[in-house]
Amino acid sequence: MKELGQVANLDRVPSPALLVWPDRVQANIERMIDLAGDPARLRPHVKTHKMDAVVRMHLASGIEMFKAATIAELELCLAAGAREVLLAYPLVGPNRGRLVQLATRYPEATVQFLADNAEVVTSMDRRCEEAGIELGVFLDFDCGMQRTGTDSIAESLRLAAAVHESGSLCFSGVHAYDGHVRVASVEERERIWDAAMDSVRRLVKALQESGLRVEAVVGGGSPTFGLHAAKQGWQCSPGTTVFWDGGYGAAFPDLPFESAAAILTRVISKPGNNRLCLDLGHKAIASEGPLENRVRLLGLEGAKPVQHSEEHLVVEVEDASLFELGHCVLGIPHHICPTVALHQEAFLVRGGEATGERWEVTARNRRITV
């Protein structure tokens, strides 16, 4: 994977800061299209970037369908001009009314949600009838992750029939997220994935035999994107592929994506001859998992993280005197998605220099207007 390289004009950028390389983002979008064979097969998840500018890059590349995890992300896509958006998250509480509000506001777009129980189907049918709109429904089928959805074909058939018989809902198809399939070995990953997809294929067959037309199957995330793209003619919904990150880059070198985002941090103190303190705390980079795996510091690959708190990251190095206070370091997050959500904006890097341009992280908050 090609490294990011040196960045000029970083004195313009306060740290910690999220940096994004638009040319690399575009290259990753083009790789997504190449793998899928047709932009019409792509329904990328916007949870990674949450940015209006990135949605518009997808649209300009011919990608018109999206997947969202929050109402704000859904609104982001609709406001940018998406043709079709699936809220791939269980609908509970006020979010049911918020979804109907947005669908009413954007009647030219197709808005869809997931269902894995009869109660949400009944509730949303009533709400849509009162609002005079129609929403699409995807069955949320558990193909092995055991997080949301039903793994019962019989229950899925009952839910699909209830949607089909409703007055204000349209059966759109099946959603199956295989997030549990993430082993590094390509052969083993394919074996586990194929077993998971066999259950989905059996569901699709049962739905068709019951007389229901399955318009679409939305499958997979980034680790299995290549498998879905090459071996199954369903819609693909990768998310991390647009920015990539250290975790997926290390685990899945077979996938052709490159880092398009990083965190700028600076040395703010030198507490001892062999320690550096960086302004890269929990509030600037995702802090899940072991301390040593949260970020790859470019140029400090040998540094050992020893403390991580809200505003600070302390690392051990051989000789702290080699680094001046204010020294800039770029970090590749292990997990880019929650890292992006910690920042209000991204500073752009073009042609090897920070340009002063910024992209808002539009759906960072869970509410935009509704």
N, C-alpha and C positions, 0 to 999 in steps of 0.2 A: 504494500500500500504506500503510495507516495505521501511523504510527510508534508506538513504545512509550510515549513520553511520560515525564514526570518520575516518579520513584519515591521515596516518602517512607520514612523509617525505615531508610535504608541504613546508619546507624551501628550497626545490629544485625548487619550482615553483614561478616565478614572478607573481604578480597580477596587474590588473585583468586578469584572465585566464579561458579558457574553459576547464573543466574536463570531461572526458568520461570514463565510466565503460564498457569495452568490454564484460564482462560476462553478464551484464544486457542487452546490445544490442543484444547479441545472444539469450538470453531468450525471448526478445520481438519479434525477428524474428520467433522463434519457436512458440510463441503464435499466430502470424499472420498466420502461416501455419496451426496450429491446427484449428483456426476459419474458414479458407477458405476450409480446408479439403484436399487441394492439392496445392503444390507450383505453379502448372501450372495455377491456377486461379489468382495468384497475379501479379500485375503490380505496385509495390510501387513507390511512388513519391520521387525523390531524393532531392527535394528542401529543406527538413529539414536538412539533414546532409551534402550534397555536398562533400562527402569524398570518395576517391577511396577505402580506406580500408573497408568502410561499404558496398559499392557496391560488393566488393569481398566476404564479409561475406554472403550477399544475394546469390550470385552465388554458393558459396560452400554449401548453404542450399537447392539448387535446384531451386531457383528463377532466371529466365532468361529474363524476360520482365520488363521494367521500363518506368516511365513517368518522363519527365523533363519540366522545365519552361524556361530554357535559353539554348542558343546554347552551352555554356560552360558545362552545366550539361549533355546535350546530348553527347558531346564529352567525358566527364568523363565516361559515361556508355559504350560507344563504345570502348574506349581504354582499359577498364577493361575486355572486352569480352562478353558484353551483346548480346543476340541473337536478341532482338527486342526492339526498343526504340521509344516512341511516344513523339514528342515535343508538349506538351499540352498548347500552347500559340499562339496567332494570329501571322502569319508571315507577316511582313511588312519590307520595306526598305532593307538594305544590308543583313539582316538575311535570306532572301530567297536564295541568292547566297551562303552564309555560310553553310546553310543546305545542298545544293547540293554538295558543296565541301566535306563535311564530309561523305555524302553518297557515294561519289565516292572513298573516301579514305578507307572506310570500306565496300567493296562490299559483304562480307560474312554475314553482318547483315541486318536486315529489319529495315528501317528508315521510320517513319510515321509522318504526321503533321495533324493539325486540319484545317477544312474549314467551314466557315459559310457564304461565299459569292462566287459568280461566278468568280469574278476578280482574286482571289488567285488561283482558280483551273486553269484558263486559263494561268496565268503567270507561275505557277509551272509546268504545262504540257509542256510549251515551253522550260523552262529552263532544265527540265529533258531530253527532246528530244535532245536538243543540247549537253548535257553531256553524252547521251547514257545510262541513268540509269532509274530505276523505283522506285517511292516512293509510300508508302501507304497513304491513306487519310481516316481519321475519320471525320464524320459529327459532328460538335460541336453543340449539341442540348441543348437549354436553358430549363431546367426542372423546373425553378422557381427562380433561383438566380438573373437573369437579369443583368449579368455582361458581358458575351460574348456568342456567339452562336445565333441561330435562334430558335424561338419557333413555327415556322410555319411548319407543316407537308408537306404542298404543296411545300414550298421552299426547304425543305430537300429532297423531291423526285426529284426536278429539279437538285439540286446539285449532288445527288448520280448518277443520269443519266448522267450528264456531266462528272463525274469522270469515270464512266463505259465506256463511249464512247471515252474518251481521249486515246491518244496513249502511254503515259508514266506514267500514274497514275493508281493505283489499289485501288478499294473501299474496305477498311478494316473493316468498321463498324461504330458504333455510340459511341460518347463520351458524357456523361451526368454527370456534376459535381453538386452535390446537397449540396453545401456549405451553403445554407440558412437553412438547417435542423440541428439545433444545440440546441434544447431545452433540458433541463436536464431530464425531465420526460420521461422515456422509452416509456410509452404508447403514450404520445403526440408526441414524436419524430417519433414513428412508424406510427402514423396516418398521419402526414405531409409528411413523406417519401413515404408512400404508394401512396398518391395522386400524388406526383412528379413522381414516377416510373410508374404510370398509363399512363402518357403522353408519357413516353419512350416506354412502351409496345405497345401503339397505333402506334407510329412511326415505330417500328420494324415490326409490322404486316403489315402496309401500304407498307413498303419497300419490304417485302416478297411477298405481293400480286402483286406488280409491276414487279416481276420477278427477283429482286435483292437478292442475297444471303448475309445475314448479318453474316460475319465471327465472329464478336465479338462485345460485348457491354462493354465499360469501364465505371464503375460507382462508384461514391461515394468518400468520403474522410475518415478521421479518425472517426468523430462522428457517421457516419452511417455505418461504416465498419461491425459491427456485424450484422446489418440488411441485408446488401448485401450478406454477407457470408452465412447466415442461410436461407434466404428467396428468393434469386434470383441467378440463376446459371450463373451470368455474371462475368467478370473480376473485381477484387477489386483493388483500387488504393489508399490505405492509405499512409500517409507520416509521420505524427507526431508520429505514433505508435512506430517507431524505437527508439526514444529518450524519448518520452512523455514529458509533461511539467506541470507546476502548473495549468494553465488554464484548460486544458483538464482533468487533474487529479481531479480537484474540480468539474467540470461540468458533467463529465461522469464516475462516480465511478463504473458503471456497466461493463466498459471495462477493461480487465485484464492486462493492461500494467503498467510498473513501470518506474520511473525516471531513466534514464541512462546517464544523463548529468547534469552538474551544473556549476555555476560560482564561482570561488575562488575570494574573496575580502578580504581586510585587513582594520583595523582601522588605518587611517593615521593622524587623529587629534581629539582632544576632545574640541570643542568650547563651553565650558560651563559645568556645573555640570551634566546636563541631556542630553547632545548631543554627538553623535559620528559621525564622518565624515569617510565614506568608499570610497575606490577608485573604485567606481562602477557607472560611469557616463553613459550618453547616448551612448558613444562610446564603451561600454562594454556589455550593456544589452538592449534589445528592450524597447523602451520608449513610446510605444503606450498605450492608455487607461489611466485611472485614476492613479495618483501617487501611491496610496496605493495598487494597484494591479499589479505592474510591477515585483515584486520579492518576494519570501517567504524566509526570512533569517532564516536558521536553527540555533536554539539556541537564536535567537532574535525575536521570534514570537510576543512578546509584543511591539516591537519597532514601532514607528510611523514615517513613512517617511514625511519629511517637506520640503526638497529641493532636486531637481535633476537637474544637469547641465551636461555639456559635460564630465567632469572627476570626478565628485563628487556626492555622495548620502549622505545626512545628515538625521539622524534619531534621534528621541527623545527616551530616555530610562529613567528608574527610577534613576539609579545611574551610571554615566559614569566612576567613579573611579574603578568599578569592571572589567574594560577592559583596558589592556595595549596597548600601541601603537604597531602596527604590529600584533595584535590579528587576527587570521584567521577566516573567516566566509564563509560557503557555502551557495549559493543562488540558489533556484530553479526558473528559469525564468517563468513568466506567459506565454510567447510565445517563444518557443525555436527556431523556424525557423529563424526569423530575428536576433536573438541573435547569432546563429552560424555564420551567414554571417558577423558579426563584428570581427571575429577572424581568424587569419592566420592558426592557428593550435590548436589541442586539446591535452592536457596532459592526459596520461592514468593512471587509477587507477585499480590495480589488487590486490586482497587479502588484501584490506584495506590500501594500501599504494601507493603513487605516485611513479611510477617505473622509471621515466625519459624518457619513450617512448613517442613519439609524432605522431599524425596523422595529415597530412596536410589537410586543408579545400580546397580541390583541385579546386573546381569550385566556390570559393568565388568571384573571378573576373569574369566578364562576357565574357572574352576572354581567351582561353588557347593557341591555335595555329592558329585558323582561325577567 
